[in-house]
Amino acid sequence: MTTHALHKTDKVVFRNEHPDLSHSREEILAGLQSTQKTVNPKWFYDEYGSQLFDQITRLPEYYPTRTEVAILTENREQISARCGRGCLFIEPGSGSSEKVRILLDTLQPSAYVPMDISAEFLQSAALELGGEYPWLDIYAVCADFNQGWSFLDDLPAGKRVVFYPGSTIGNLEPKLAAEFLIRVRDMMGENGGALVGVDTHKSSDRLNAAYNDSQGVTAEFNLNVLRRLNQVMDAEFEEDSFHHHAFYNTEARRIEMHLVSEREQSVRCNGGTVEFALGETLHTESSYKYTPQSFAALVEAAGLKLAQSWMDADALFSVHYLERA
């Protein structure tokens, strides 16, 4: 790999692509100036935000993680055979790399490539994983995977499989999800694949409970985006001036997470101000839920196909292996 703030041990290489903050500031400001104020959910994930999300995955109300883990665990032989042992296994938005641990011993990839926007958290997670799997070559890349994957040219040769668990694909509007899958298709080449976790459409009660946990961890995770905005935008958002609100939009088939302004307020941000009316919201995340049929249609729009799928007995969650159509 070429040198871009490159750090390495015998088996772990860390490369910092230094995601362009000037571009990020423009993107954030455009969202804050929209009629419906929005911010990309990637800004949840500094080190503290990543730790909070790890806590969320262990909450009793939050079924997606434990259900996906069970699917991966029960089907790892089939999944590994489909991906191909010895493949180059690439995980955008890898976080703490928890789920890949389920597959590593069976899959035996030639190398694992975790990608995340939080440099300190990524480097720590990669070194920890390297200590647990001393045989594994790890190429950790700090990058915004929505802004280009040119660094992949420096990775070892071999079949490329993109691992995208956790229903992260649901955070994208369907049109953007299709565009992302097109980039995945182009990156993985003719013989590669993608292993994607997808949350399913189900009862509103179960979905609403999953995003409004009784311990308030999801609320704290949502509010963490204000701390990130303060850092990145030289802003002065006050956490106690907003509260967490999440609900299932049944028509759009998506969970929406918002931060609701407790009062009329003017927030200093990026050298200017952002105005909030009483009750106005900042839309921080969408999480789209798919039936097998609607996800197949999304995949087909990107020039891919469902080669194999796995689902739990209650149809709460699904995992799909994608190939070029």
KOLMAR-914304 format. One record per residue (C-alpha): x, y, z; residue number from 1. Coordinates in Angstrom, 2 decimals. Layout:
N
<site <X, Y, Z>, NUM>
...
// end
This chain:
325
<site <0.00, 0.00, 0.00>, 1>
<site <1.28, 3.49, -0.72>, 2>
<site <2.11, 5.80, 2.17>, 3>
<site <-0.77, 7.93, 3.45>, 4>
<site <0.03, 8.26, 7.18>, 5>
<site <0.86, 4.54, 7.10>, 6>
<site <1.47, 2.62, 10.34>, 7>
<site <2.11, -1.12, 10.54>, 8>
<site <2.99, -4.09, 12.70>, 9>
<site <3.99, -7.49, 11.29>, 10>
<site <0.43, -8.33, 10.21>, 11>
<site <-1.58, -5.12, 10.71>, 12>
<site <-1.28, -2.15, 8.34>, 13>
<site <-3.11, 1.08, 9.16>, 14>
<site <-3.60, 3.69, 6.46>, 15>
<site <-5.22, 7.06, 7.05>, 16>
<site <-6.77, 8.53, 3.91>, 17>
<site <-7.64, 11.69, 5.90>, 18>
<site <-11.25, 12.13, 4.74>, 19>
<site <-11.65, 15.66, 3.38>, 20>
<site <-13.21, 17.72, 6.18>, 21>
<site <-13.72, 20.76, 3.94>, 22>
<site <-15.98, 18.67, 1.72>, 23>
<site <-17.67, 17.29, 4.83>, 24>
<site <-18.36, 20.79, 6.16>, 25>
<site <-20.04, 21.74, 2.89>, 26>
<site <-22.15, 18.59, 3.03>, 27>
<site <-23.15, 19.17, 6.67>, 28>
<site <-23.98, 22.84, 6.08>, 29>
<site <-26.16, 21.98, 3.07>, 30>
<site <-28.08, 19.52, 5.25>, 31>
<site <-28.54, 22.04, 8.06>, 32>
<site <-29.84, 24.63, 5.59>, 33>
<site <-32.42, 22.30, 4.01>, 34>
<site <-36.15, 22.73, 4.68>, 35>
<site <-35.99, 19.45, 6.61>, 36>
<site <-32.67, 19.77, 8.38>, 37>
<site <-30.59, 16.59, 7.98>, 38>
<site <-27.18, 15.23, 8.85>, 39>
<site <-25.52, 12.07, 7.52>, 40>
<site <-25.59, 9.27, 10.14>, 41>
<site <-21.87, 8.65, 9.58>, 42>
<site <-21.33, 11.54, 12.02>, 43>
<site <-22.57, 9.38, 14.89>, 44>
<site <-19.30, 7.46, 14.78>, 45>
<site <-16.43, 9.01, 16.63>, 46>
<site <-14.81, 6.79, 19.28>, 47>
<site <-17.56, 7.55, 21.84>, 48>
<site <-20.33, 7.06, 19.28>, 49>
<site <-18.87, 3.71, 18.24>, 50>
<site <-18.76, 2.62, 21.89>, 51>
<site <-22.40, 3.67, 22.35>, 52>
<site <-23.46, 1.71, 19.28>, 53>
<site <-21.70, -1.37, 20.65>, 54>
<site <-23.85, -0.93, 23.78>, 55>
<site <-27.01, -0.61, 21.65>, 56>
<site <-26.31, -3.92, 19.93>, 57>
<site <-26.49, -5.66, 23.32>, 58>
<site <-29.78, -4.11, 24.46>, 59>
<site <-32.78, -6.45, 24.91>, 60>
<site <-34.97, -4.35, 22.60>, 61>
<site <-32.43, -4.26, 19.78>, 62>
<site <-32.99, -7.54, 17.90>, 63>
<site <-31.01, -6.91, 14.64>, 64>
<site <-27.52, -7.66, 15.94>, 65>
<site <-28.23, -10.85, 17.87>, 66>
<site <-30.44, -12.13, 15.04>, 67>
<site <-27.83, -11.45, 12.37>, 68>
<site <-25.12, -12.98, 14.58>, 69>
<site <-27.22, -16.14, 14.90>, 70>
<site <-27.72, -16.30, 11.11>, 71>
<site <-23.98, -15.90, 10.46>, 72>
<site <-23.05, -18.42, 13.15>, 73>
<site <-25.51, -21.11, 12.06>, 74>
<site <-24.67, -20.74, 8.36>, 75>
<site <-20.98, -19.88, 8.41>, 76>
<site <-19.92, -23.01, 6.51>, 77>
<site <-22.34, -22.26, 3.66>, 78>
<site <-21.48, -18.55, 3.73>, 79>
<site <-17.74, -19.20, 3.67>, 80>
<site <-18.13, -21.65, 0.79>, 81>
<site <-20.15, -19.07, -1.15>, 82>
<site <-17.66, -16.25, -0.48>, 83>
<site <-14.71, -18.49, -1.28>, 84>
<site <-12.00, -19.36, 1.22>, 85>
<site <-8.91, -17.25, 0.68>, 86>
<site <-10.84, -14.25, -0.65>, 87>
<site <-9.97, -10.62, 0.11>, 88>
<site <-12.65, -9.67, 2.66>, 89>
<site <-13.50, -5.93, 2.72>, 90>
<site <-15.76, -4.37, 5.37>, 91>
<site <-16.84, -0.72, 4.92>, 92>
<site <-17.97, 0.83, 8.20>, 93>
<site <-16.29, -1.96, 10.17>, 94>
<site <-16.59, -0.43, 13.66>, 95>
<site <-15.23, -2.92, 16.20>, 96>
<site <-15.12, -5.79, 13.63>, 97>
<site <-17.25, -7.96, 15.88>, 98>
<site <-19.25, -9.84, 13.25>, 99>
<site <-16.29, -10.71, 11.03>, 100>
<site <-14.90, -12.77, 13.94>, 101>
<site <-17.76, -15.23, 13.40>, 102>
<site <-16.50, -16.03, 9.91>, 103>
<site <-12.71, -15.70, 10.06>, 104>
<site <-11.72, -19.20, 11.16>, 105>
<site <-14.02, -20.83, 8.60>, 106>
<site <-13.47, -18.31, 5.80>, 107>
<site <-9.67, -18.04, 6.17>, 108>
<site <-9.45, -14.91, 3.98>, 109>
<site <-6.16, -13.96, 2.34>, 110>
<site <-6.59, -10.55, 4.02>, 111>
<site <-9.21, -8.53, 5.87>, 112>
<site <-9.76, -4.85, 5.04>, 113>
<site <-11.72, -2.96, 7.72>, 114>
<site <-12.74, 0.58, 6.71>, 115>
<site <-14.08, 3.26, 9.04>, 116>
<site <-14.27, 7.04, 9.33>, 117>
<site <-13.09, 7.07, 12.97>, 118>
<site <-9.29, 6.73, 12.76>, 119>
<site <-8.46, 6.18, 16.44>, 120>
<site <-11.24, 3.64, 16.95>, 121>
<site <-10.36, 1.80, 13.72>, 122>
<site <-6.67, 1.52, 14.55>, 123>
<site <-7.43, 0.25, 18.04>, 124>
<site <-9.94, -2.32, 16.71>, 125>
<site <-7.54, -3.52, 14.01>, 126>
<site <-4.68, -4.04, 16.48>, 127>
<site <-7.00, -5.91, 18.85>, 128>
<site <-8.21, -8.15, 16.04>, 129>
<site <-4.63, -8.76, 14.92>, 130>
<site <-3.75, -9.91, 18.43>, 131>
<site <-6.62, -12.42, 18.37>, 132>
<site <-5.85, -13.70, 14.85>, 133>
<site <-2.04, -13.61, 14.46>, 134>
<site <-2.26, -15.47, 11.13>, 135>
<site <-4.47, -12.80, 9.53>, 136>
<site <-3.19, -9.98, 7.30>, 137>
<site <-5.18, -6.82, 8.15>, 138>
<site <-5.18, -3.67, 6.00>, 139>
<site <-7.14, -1.07, 8.00>, 140>
<site <-8.15, 2.05, 6.06>, 141>
<site <-9.56, 5.24, 7.57>, 142>
<site <-11.72, 6.65, 4.78>, 143>
<site <-15.22, 7.80, 3.92>, 144>
<site <-16.25, 4.86, 1.77>, 145>
<site <-18.93, 6.99, 0.11>, 146>
<site <-16.25, 9.24, -1.40>, 147>
<site <-14.17, 6.82, -3.44>, 148>
<site <-12.27, 3.57, -3.09>, 149>
<site <-9.07, 4.32, -5.04>, 150>
<site <-6.88, 2.91, -2.24>, 151>
<site <-8.19, -0.57, -3.13>, 152>
<site <-5.77, -0.54, -6.07>, 153>
<site <-2.96, -1.04, -3.53>, 154>
<site <-4.49, -4.15, -1.95>, 155>
<site <-3.36, -7.71, -2.69>, 156>
<site <-4.79, -9.50, -5.70>, 157>
<site <-7.57, -12.03, -5.33>, 158>
<site <-11.33, -12.44, -5.28>, 159>
<site <-12.89, -9.44, -3.54>, 160>
<site <-15.89, -9.88, -1.27>, 161>
<site <-17.51, -6.87, 0.40>, 162>
<site <-18.96, -7.55, 3.86>, 163>
<site <-21.74, -5.09, 4.70>, 164>
<site <-23.60, -6.37, 7.79>, 165>
<site <-25.93, -4.70, 10.26>, 166>
<site <-28.47, -3.48, 7.70>, 167>
<site <-26.24, -0.45, 7.09>, 168>
<site <-27.60, -0.50, 3.53>, 169>
<site <-30.89, 0.62, 5.10>, 170>
<site <-29.34, 3.94, 6.16>, 171>
<site <-29.31, 4.97, 2.50>, 172>
<site <-32.30, 6.26, 0.57>, 173>
<site <-33.20, 3.50, -1.94>, 174>
<site <-31.82, 5.49, -4.90>, 175>
<site <-28.52, 6.06, -3.06>, 176>
<site <-28.49, 2.43, -1.93>, 177>
<site <-28.68, 1.34, -5.57>, 178>
<site <-25.83, 3.74, -6.45>, 179>
<site <-23.75, 2.35, -3.60>, 180>
<site <-24.36, -1.20, -4.80>, 181>
<site <-23.23, -0.16, -8.28>, 182>
<site <-19.93, 1.03, -6.75>, 183>
<site <-19.68, -2.28, -4.89>, 184>
<site <-20.31, -4.15, -8.15>, 185>
<site <-17.58, -2.20, -9.93>, 186>
<site <-15.13, -2.69, -7.06>, 187>
<site <-15.63, -6.43, -6.68>, 188>
<site <-14.94, -7.13, -10.38>, 189>
<site <-16.27, -9.98, -12.48>, 190>
<site <-15.82, -12.80, -9.99>, 191>
<site <-16.30, -11.03, -6.66>, 192>
<site <-19.29, -10.82, -4.37>, 193>
<site <-20.94, -9.03, -1.50>, 194>
<site <-22.38, -10.34, 1.76>, 195>
<site <-25.08, -7.92, 2.93>, 196>
<site <-27.23, -7.86, 6.08>, 197>
<site <-30.76, -6.51, 5.63>, 198>
<site <-33.40, -5.73, 8.26>, 199>
<site <-36.89, -6.84, 7.31>, 200>
<site <-40.24, -5.06, 7.27>, 201>
<site <-42.22, -6.12, 10.36>, 202>
<site <-44.58, -4.87, 13.07>, 203>
<site <-44.27, -1.22, 14.09>, 204>
<site <-44.28, -2.14, 17.78>, 205>
<site <-41.13, -4.22, 17.53>, 206>
<site <-39.36, -1.64, 15.38>, 207>
<site <-40.31, 1.33, 17.56>, 208>
<site <-39.09, -0.49, 20.68>, 209>
<site <-35.75, -1.28, 19.06>, 210>
<site <-34.99, 2.42, 18.50>, 211>
<site <-36.41, 3.72, 21.79>, 212>
<site <-34.69, 1.54, 24.39>, 213>
<site <-35.66, 1.84, 28.05>, 214>
<site <-32.07, 2.63, 29.14>, 215>
<site <-31.80, 5.66, 26.87>, 216>
<site <-28.63, 4.49, 25.12>, 217>
<site <-30.08, 5.14, 21.65>, 218>
<site <-31.07, 8.65, 22.74>, 219>
<site <-27.50, 9.29, 23.93>, 220>
<site <-26.17, 7.88, 20.64>, 221>
<site <-28.47, 10.20, 18.69>, 222>
<site <-27.42, 13.25, 20.73>, 223>
<site <-23.75, 12.39, 20.13>, 224>
<site <-24.13, 13.76, 16.62>, 225>
<site <-24.38, 17.25, 18.17>, 226>
<site <-20.98, 16.79, 19.82>, 227>
<site <-19.57, 15.75, 16.45>, 228>
<site <-21.07, 18.80, 14.76>, 229>
<site <-19.54, 21.01, 17.43>, 230>
<site <-16.11, 19.51, 16.68>, 231>
<site <-16.30, 19.48, 12.89>, 232>
<site <-18.26, 22.70, 12.36>, 233>
<site <-16.93, 24.81, 15.24>, 234>
<site <-20.54, 24.92, 16.40>, 235>
<site <-22.31, 25.44, 19.74>, 236>
<site <-25.15, 22.91, 19.80>, 237>
<site <-26.39, 22.27, 23.34>, 238>
<site <-27.50, 18.71, 24.02>, 239>
<site <-30.08, 19.68, 26.61>, 240>
<site <-31.80, 21.86, 24.00>, 241>
<site <-32.79, 18.80, 21.93>, 242>
<site <-34.42, 15.43, 22.61>, 243>
<site <-34.40, 12.08, 20.81>, 244>
<site <-37.41, 11.02, 18.73>, 245>
<site <-37.61, 7.81, 16.66>, 246>
<site <-40.60, 6.19, 14.93>, 247>
<site <-41.44, 3.74, 12.15>, 248>
<site <-42.77, 5.46, 9.04>, 249>
<site <-44.98, 2.63, 7.75>, 250>
<site <-45.65, 4.26, 4.36>, 251>
<site <-41.94, 4.70, 3.57>, 252>
<site <-41.03, 1.50, 5.46>, 253>
<site <-38.23, 3.16, 7.37>, 254>
<site <-37.32, 4.05, 10.92>, 255>
<site <-36.69, 7.79, 11.24>, 256>
<site <-34.49, 9.21, 13.98>, 257>
<site <-34.73, 12.90, 14.76>, 258>
<site <-33.46, 15.41, 17.29>, 259>
<site <-36.27, 17.76, 18.29>, 260>
<site <-35.55, 21.36, 19.27>, 261>
<site <-36.85, 22.08, 22.79>, 262>
<site <-37.14, 25.79, 22.08>, 263>
<site <-36.70, 28.46, 19.44>, 264>
<site <-32.96, 28.88, 19.16>, 265>
<site <-30.13, 30.26, 17.07>, 266>
<site <-27.05, 28.00, 17.01>, 267>
<site <-23.61, 29.32, 16.07>, 268>
<site <-22.17, 27.08, 13.36>, 269>
<site <-19.32, 27.36, 10.84>, 270>
<site <-19.01, 31.11, 11.32>, 271>
<site <-22.75, 31.71, 10.86>, 272>
<site <-25.94, 30.62, 12.58>, 273>
<site <-28.54, 27.90, 12.14>, 274>
<site <-32.08, 28.74, 13.24>, 275>
<site <-34.42, 26.23, 14.89>, 276>
<site <-38.09, 26.80, 15.66>, 277>
<site <-39.68, 25.22, 18.72>, 278>
<site <-40.35, 21.56, 17.81>, 279>
<site <-38.33, 21.69, 14.58>, 280>
<site <-36.30, 18.54, 13.96>, 281>
<site <-32.87, 17.56, 12.72>, 282>
<site <-33.28, 14.26, 10.83>, 283>
<site <-30.25, 12.20, 11.83>, 284>
<site <-30.94, 8.76, 10.39>, 285>
<site <-33.27, 6.66, 8.28>, 286>
<site <-33.23, 2.87, 8.45>, 287>
<site <-35.14, 1.28, 5.58>, 288>
<site <-36.67, -2.17, 6.05>, 289>
<site <-37.01, -4.55, 3.11>, 290>
<site <-38.99, -7.61, 2.18>, 291>
<site <-36.98, -10.25, 0.25>, 292>
<site <-38.82, -9.14, -2.89>, 293>
<site <-38.16, -5.41, -2.47>, 294>
<site <-34.48, -6.01, -1.71>, 295>
<site <-34.15, -8.26, -4.77>, 296>
<site <-35.56, -5.42, -6.89>, 297>
<site <-33.02, -2.98, -5.40>, 298>
<site <-30.19, -5.39, -6.13>, 299>
<site <-31.33, -5.96, -9.70>, 300>
<site <-31.39, -2.19, -10.31>, 301>
<site <-27.65, -2.19, -9.51>, 302>
<site <-26.85, -4.97, -11.99>, 303>
<site <-26.53, -7.62, -9.28>, 304>
<site <-28.49, -10.70, -8.25>, 305>
<site <-29.27, -12.60, -5.05>, 306>
<site <-27.11, -15.72, -5.35>, 307>
<site <-28.07, -17.09, -1.94>, 308>
<site <-30.03, -15.85, 1.10>, 309>
<site <-30.32, -16.81, 4.77>, 310>
<site <-33.02, -15.78, 7.25>, 311>
<site <-33.99, -16.57, 10.85>, 312>
<site <-37.14, -18.60, 11.61>, 313>
<site <-39.12, -15.49, 12.58>, 314>
<site <-38.03, -13.55, 9.46>, 315>
<site <-36.69, -10.69, 11.58>, 316>
<site <-33.47, -10.32, 9.60>, 317>
<site <-31.84, -11.55, 6.40>, 318>
<site <-28.33, -12.02, 5.00>, 319>
<site <-27.76, -12.13, 1.23>, 320>
<site <-24.82, -13.04, -0.98>, 321>
<site <-24.76, -10.92, -4.14>, 322>
<site <-23.05, -11.53, -7.46>, 323>
<site <-23.02, -9.74, -10.80>, 324>
<site <-26.20, -10.39, -12.76>, 325>
// end
